[in-house]
């Protein structure tokens, strides 16, 4: 017999890609083999977030008793509705002008929406009326102009 018959041959597999190592199947296989596994779920990772989390989220996290967000007061919703109708705008038109969804305007007018000061500020500018502060409903005076 020659040396060819007795020589051991070792075959090596390619190292798996990083994306393969992260799959659920690979993680489970590693767990079965007894390797130490560390996984992290990233909050909001991979999502195209346009709206930043508001202070309401942190406030809700600290809340211990009633877990509810603040709602738009009904009188503010009525002011938005009256201002919109006086300008002859539909909810969709107003939503387009403030770069929001029509559902947001609908929720604000019905008193269901979660108040976002940026959105309220945009609505104020489009409608030309104050929606915040002590003189709600009065005409909005543009900054830099005199009374």
C-alpha positions, 0 to 999 in steps of 0.5 A: 500500500502507498502513503496515499491511502493512510494520509488523513485529509482535513477539510475546512469550512469557511467562516460564516458571515457576520449576518449569518452569525446574527440570525436566530438559527445561529444564535440557537445553535450557539446556545445548544453548544454552550457558548456565551451569547449576548443579544441586545434589542436596539430601540428604534434601530433601523426605523426611519424616525422623523419625529423625536420622542417627546418629553411625554414619553419620559414623563410616562416612564416615570409615572407610577399610577395612572399610565396615560398621556396628556390629551389636547383640551377640548376647547383647544380642539374647538379653537383649531376647528373654528380657525380652520373653518374660518380660513375655509380649509379642510382637515386634509388641507390644514394637515398638508400645510403643517406637514402632518397627517390628516388623522393628527388634525382630526385627533387634535380637534376631537381632543384625542391627540397627544399635545406636541408643541411643535405641531401646535406652533405650526397650526398657530402660524397657519391659522393665524390665531393663538392656541397656547397661553392665556390669550387663546383664540386671539389673533397671532401677532407675527414676531417683529411686528408692532401691535 
